[in-house]
């Protein structure tokens, strides 16, 4: 009997693409790329996020909400109607899939906050974030899983192909796509726990384990974030919102805060750079992500890929014309871009930052 137990520690697959010229692409490409990595998941979660899919409602926040029971819907809608102008409400279009027998009720809302409900100097985005936190933490059985403008997340329990067919992903067109197949190890596989995780325009897909979750969670709670989704990935989405939107850091600096160089490497830098890195680590030490990870995060202006500081999870990038691709495996890129111009593996802690033109 063979007692040599080998744990597969690289599980979970992620993939993403961006057209810098904002050419909208069918979801069929991202589905093909993700389905090539079926073995990186175990059927307990998959999902997609896309930007540019709601051009006719681009000025409205698109709330995608899961309801465990239809009756819960009315409590949430009463709250939304008291605080928002509701332009349109509809159930998210789905297609019957053999392997998905049970799903929550899925409804989307195109809304804008009522001006007289925003108190004092509260920013509109903060008002929306407060709504997301309130619903997800206080209304049991309801979960806002997407809340950005002209973007949306589609996720659930199932394999990548089943989730894509269920949500009719190939019918959407977007200029940024991210996708994820999940292999949960420390947290449960449930509809809300599938990736991407989103807040406003931020969407995160993640492979790995964030061992600093407890510190990150307590740090975020100091700023009013409520973490209720039973997975470590949630902290990455909220940290990006805090550092970039609320604290005004640019994307490269935020990446440095999340995956800062080790102290021994900081000591080798020039004095000015050393002083800046020391200040950043002292200020945002509780935002540092420890543990093995690779993440992709999309936002309204671009796409970013980032590894942990010693590259314990795979990430490959490639370019072709105005397109940039990133994935856990090169094969997932070549499945949809057979002849890329450049292919490389980003170095540990070095972000790949792509901005829309």
C-alpha positions in Angstrom: 0.0 0.0 0.0 1.4 3.4 -1.0 1.4 5.8 2.0 3.0 8.7 0.2 0.2 11.2 0.3 0.6 14.0 -2.2 -1.7 17.0 -1.7 -2.5 19.1 -4.8 -1.8 22.6 -3.4 -2.2 24.5 -6.7 -5.9 23.8 -7.1 -8.4 26.5 -8.4 -8.0 27.9 -11.8 -8.4 31.5 -13.0 -8.3 33.2 -16.3 -9.0 36.7 -17.6 -8.7 38.9 -20.7 -9.0 42.5 -21.6 -9.3 44.5 -24.9 -7.5 47.7 -24.3 -9.5 49.3 -27.1 -12.7 48.3 -25.4 -13.8 45.8 -28.1 -16.6 43.8 -26.7 -16.1 40.1 -26.9 -18.6 37.3 -26.5 -18.4 35.2 -23.3 -17.6 32.1 -25.4 -13.9 32.8 -25.3 -13.6 33.0 -21.5 -15.8 29.9 -21.1 -13.5 28.0 -23.5 -10.4 29.1 -21.6 -11.8 28.3 -18.2 -13.2 24.9 -19.2 -9.8 23.8 -20.2 -8.9 23.9 -16.5 -11.7 21.8 -15.2 -9.3 19.6 -13.3 -8.3 22.6 -11.2 -11.7 22.7 -9.7 -14.0 20.1 -8.1 -17.5 21.3 -9.2 -18.2 23.2 -6.0 -17.9 26.6 -7.5 -17.3 28.6 -10.7 -18.0 32.0 -11.9 -17.5 34.8 -14.4 -17.4 38.6 -14.3 -17.6 40.9 -17.3 -17.3 44.7 -17.9 -19.3 46.5 -20.6 -22.2 44.2 -20.6 -24.9 46.7 -19.8 -24.3 49.7 -22.1 -28.0 50.7 -22.1 -27.9 51.0 -18.3 -24.3 52.1 -17.9 -25.2 55.0 -15.5 -27.0 52.6 -13.1 -25.6 50.3 -10.4 -26.4 46.8 -11.4 -27.3 44.8 -8.3 -27.3 41.0 -8.8 -29.0 39.5 -5.7 -29.4 35.8 -4.6 -32.4 34.9 -2.5 -32.6 31.6 -0.6 -36.4 32.0 -0.4 -38.7 34.0 -2.7 -40.3 35.7 0.4 -37.0 37.4 1.3 -37.1 39.3 -1.9 -39.9 41.6 -0.8 -38.0 42.7 2.3 -35.0 43.7 0.2 -37.0 45.3 -2.5 -38.9 47.4 0.1 -35.5 48.7 1.4 -34.2 49.4 -2.1 -37.4 51.3 -3.1 -37.1 53.5 0.0 -33.5 54.4 -0.9 -33.0 54.1 -4.6 -34.6 55.0 -7.9 -35.3 51.6 -9.5 -35.1 51.8 -13.3 -35.6 48.1 -14.0 -36.1 44.8 -12.2 -35.9 41.3 -13.7 -34.9 37.8 -12.9 -31.4 37.1 -14.3 -31.9 35.0 -17.4 -30.9 31.3 -16.9 -31.1 28.1 -18.8 -32.1 24.7 -17.3 -28.9 22.6 -16.7 -29.0 18.9 -15.8 -26.3 19.2 -13.2 -27.7 22.2 -11.4 -30.9 21.0 -9.8 -31.2 23.6 -7.0 -30.3 27.3 -7.2 -31.2 30.5 -5.3 -33.7 33.0 -6.8 -31.5 35.3 -8.9 -32.7 38.9 -9.6 -31.0 42.0 -11.0 -31.8 45.6 -10.4 -30.6 48.7 -12.2 -30.8 51.5 -9.6 -29.4 54.9 -8.5 -29.4 56.3 -5.0 -32.1 58.8 -4.1 -30.3 62.1 -3.5 -32.3 63.0 -0.4 -31.3 59.7 1.2 -27.5 60.4 1.0 -26.6 62.2 4.3 -24.2 65.1 4.5 -20.9 64.6 2.8 -21.4 60.8 2.2 -20.2 59.8 -1.2 -22.6 58.0 -3.5 -20.2 55.0 -3.7 -20.1 54.8 0.1 -23.9 54.8 0.2 -24.0 51.9 -2.2 -21.3 50.0 -0.2 -23.3 50.5 3.0 -26.3 49.0 1.3 -24.3 45.9 0.2 -23.0 45.5 3.8 -26.4 46.0 5.4 -28.2 43.5 3.1 -25.5 40.9 3.3 -25.1 41.0 7.0 -28.6 41.9 8.3 -31.1 40.3 5.9 -30.8 36.6 6.2 -31.0 34.6 3.0 -30.3 37.6 0.7 -26.9 38.3 -0.8 -25.8 41.1 -3.2 -23.1 39.4 -5.2 -22.5 42.2 -7.8 -23.0 45.9 -7.4 -21.0 47.8 -10.1 -21.9 49.9 -13.1 -21.9 48.4 -16.6 -20.6 45.1 -15.2 -21.8 42.0 -13.6 -20.8 38.7 -11.9 -22.4 35.3 -12.6 -21.4 32.5 -10.2 -22.7 29.4 -8.4 -22.0 25.8 -7.4 -21.1 23.8 -10.4 -18.4 23.2 -13.0 -17.4 26.0 -15.3 -19.3 24.7 -18.3 -22.5 24.2 -16.3 -22.4 27.6 -14.7 -21.7 29.2 -18.1 -24.7 27.4 -19.6 -26.9 28.1 -16.6 -26.2 31.9 -16.8 -26.1 32.0 -20.6 -22.7 33.6 -20.3 -22.0 33.3 -24.1 -24.8 35.7 -24.8 -23.1 38.6 -23.0 -20.4 40.8 -24.6 -17.7 42.6 -22.5 -14.3 44.2 -23.0 -12.9 42.7 -19.7 -13.6 39.2 -18.6 -12.4 37.2 -15.5 -13.4 33.7 -14.6 -12.7 31.1 -11.9 -13.1 27.4 -11.2 -13.0 26.6 -7.5 -11.4 23.9 -5.4 -12.5 24.9 -1.8 -10.3 23.4 0.9 -10.9 25.4 4.1 -14.3 26.9 3.4 -17.7 25.5 2.2 -18.8 25.3 -1.4 -21.9 27.4 -1.7 -23.4 29.8 -4.2 -22.3 33.0 -2.4 -18.8 31.5 -1.8 -18.0 31.0 -5.5 -15.7 33.5 -7.2 -15.7 36.3 -8.4 -16.1 38.4 -5.3 -17.2 41.9 -6.1 -17.9 45.3 -4.6 -18.8 48.2 -6.7 -16.6 47.9 -9.9 -14.0 45.6 -8.2 -14.1 41.9 -9.0 -11.7 39.4 -7.7 -10.8 35.8 -8.6 -8.2 34.1 -6.5 -6.2 30.9 -6.4 -4.6 30.1 -3.0 -5.0 30.7 0.6 -4.8 34.0 2.5 -3.4 33.1 5.8 -3.5 36.7 7.0 -7.3 36.6 6.8 -7.9 37.2 10.5 -5.8 40.3 10.6 -7.1 41.6 7.3 -10.7 41.0 8.4 -10.3 42.9 11.7 -8.5 45.8 9.9 -11.4 46.1 7.4 -14.0 46.0 10.2 -12.4 49.1 11.6 -13.6 50.9 8.4 -17.1 49.5 8.5 -16.7 46.5 6.2 -18.7 43.4 7.2 -17.2 40.1 6.1 -20.0 37.4 6.1 -19.2 35.2 3.1 -17.2 32.4 4.7 -14.1 32.7 2.5 -10.7 34.4 2.7 -11.0 35.9 -0.8 -13.6 38.4 0.4 -10.8 40.4 2.2 -9.0 41.0 -1.1 -12.0 42.7 -2.8 -12.6 45.0 0.2 -9.0 45.9 0.7 -8.8 47.1 -2.9 -11.9 49.2 -2.4 -10.4 50.7 0.8 -6.9 51.4 -0.5 -7.7 52.6 -4.0 -11.2 54.2 -3.8 -11.3 55.4 -0.2 -7.6 56.1 0.5 -6.7 57.3 -3.0 -3.7 55.0 -3.6 -2.9 54.3 -7.2 -3.0 50.7 -8.4 0.7 50.0 -8.3 1.0 51.4 -4.8 -2.0 49.3 -3.6 -0.4 46.2 -5.1 2.8 47.0 -3.1 0.7 47.3 0.0 -0.9 43.9 -0.6 2.3 42.1 -1.7 5.1 44.2 -0.1 8.7 43.2 -0.6 10.3 41.4 2.4 12.2 43.6 4.8 15.5 42.1 3.7 14.7 43.2 0.1 13.6 46.6 1.2 17.0 47.1 2.9 18.7 46.7 -0.4 16.9 49.6 -2.1 18.1 53.1 -2.5 17.3 55.4 0.4 14.4 57.2 -1.1 12.7 54.0 -2.3 13.5 52.3 1.0 11.9 55.2 3.0 8.8 55.0 0.8 8.4 51.2 1.2 9.0 51.4 4.9 6.3 54.0 5.3 3.9 51.9 3.2 4.5 48.8 5.2 4.2 50.7 8.5 0.9 52.3 7.4 -0.7 49.3 5.7 0.9 46.4 7.5 -2.6 45.0 8.4 -3.5 45.0 4.7 -0.6 42.8 3.7 -1.8 39.5 2.2 0.2 36.6 3.5 0.1 33.1 2.2 0.2 31.5 -1.3 -2.0 33.3 -3.8 -2.4 34.5 -7.4 -5.3 36.9 -8.1 -6.8 38.8 -11.0 -8.8 41.9 -10.2 -10.9 43.7 -12.7 -12.2 47.3 -12.3 -13.8 50.0 -14.5 -10.4 51.1 -15.9 -8.5 47.8 -16.4 -7.3 44.4 -15.3 -4.5 43.5 -12.8 -2.8 40.2 -12.1 -0.7 39.7 -8.9 1.2 36.9 -7.3 2.2 36.4 -3.7 5.7 37.5 -2.7 7.4 34.1 -3.4 5.1 33.0 -6.2 3.6 29.9 -4.6 0.7 29.9 -7.1 1.0 29.9 -10.9 0.2 32.9 -13.1 1.0 33.3 -16.8 0.4 36.4 -19.0 0.3 36.9 -22.8 -0.4 39.6 -25.3 -1.8 39.7 -28.9 -2.6 43.0 -30.6 -4.6 45.1 -28.2 -5.5 42.0 -26.1 -3.9 40.9 -22.8 -4.5 37.5 -21.3 -3.7 36.1 -17.9 -4.4 32.6 -16.5 -3.2 29.9 -14.2 -1.9 27.9 -17.2 -0.5 28.9 -20.5 -2.7 26.3 -22.2 -5.8 28.2 -21.1 -4.5 31.2 -22.9 -3.5 29.3 -26.1 -6.9 27.7 -26.2 -8.3 31.1 -27.2 -5.2 32.8 -28.5 -3.1 30.1 -30.3 -0.3 32.4 -31.4 0.4 35.1 -28.8 3.1 37.7 -29.5 4.5 37.5 -26.0 4.2 35.0 -23.2 5.7 35.3 -19.7 5.4 34.3 -16.1 5.2 37.4 -13.9 7.7 37.5 -11.1 6.8 37.1 -7.5 4.9 40.2 -6.1 5.2 42.0 -9.5 1.8 43.1 -10.7 0.7 43.0 -14.4 -1.3 46.2 -14.7 -3.3 46.7 -17.9 -5.3 49.9 -18.5 -8.1 50.6 -21.0 -7.3 53.1 -23.6 
